[in-house]
């Protein structure tokens, strides 16, 4: 069995410098410090980036995705080490770009650098490697003894070790001793592997807050190709006092406006309240139960394929990589 570990940097690859922690270690150095040798499995490594994940850009997703796609036939599993801050964006992007993967592709990282005492890096690496050997096709995230679907994870803690959760979707598996216990099997991909890197990163994510100016919204809308509007609860747009709804309705015919929610769980249901129904009538596209990260990346992916609003709507409402439930 051959496993490839792709290094992209992050806390897991960081060491102290005069200006704080900085990604600088290679995958081989990480494995050496972690004491991971493979135990009969041939582990090969490839460093393609070494960045704090705050610095990751959409173009880097393409670089990572191409490396994964070009490696699918050579390996039985792939592990990607990545910084935690944008890991959920990258796992979503890879899920849309690299489809029908015939092997496990598992992203992981750590909250404490591998160079620090009691780092969670060895633990997370072992979880990722163990799952990568199990042969379940798909793109996943392994963290704190859990394995989650790549399009369903969000970072929920800035410092705690249990930093990621699966949102509106069951965990795929968990570690029990040295074994992986599978809890949920996502549908097996069908068809030949496909690499589709077409994305349009000219998208903005706006958080709805009391007093958000319609003029600010319209000013931003002029400069982008699409907007993710993060609303309250089940979703809706204010029209009293400051008529943001009117401003949104001026945009939706020309550019997609997708509504997600500030709530972590449950998703958007624009049919539940009057303010939500008004948003639907204004042309807003509901994000269903997608994570905020998957919603933003999927809009980039959709706009990379078409600029027609109704065609974008069709893509956003279609389940491509397990990111949205059929009930929405």
Secondary structure, 3 states (H helix, E strand, C coil): CEEEEEEEECHHHEEEECCEEEECCCHHHHHHHHCCCCCCCEEEEEEEEEECHHHCCHHHHHHHHHHHHHHCCCCCEEEEECCCCCHHHHHHHHHHHEECCCCEEEEECCCCCCCCCCCCHHHHHHHHHHHHCCCCCEEEEEECCEEEECCCEEECCCCCCCCEEECCCCCCEEEECCEEEECCCCCCCCCCCEECCCCCCCEEEEECCCCCCHHHHHHHHHHCCEEEEEECCCCCCCCCCCCHHHHHHHHCCCCEEEEEECCCCCCCCCCCCHHHHHHHHCCCEECCCCCHHHHHHHHHHHHCCCCCHHHHHHHHHCCCCCCCCCCC
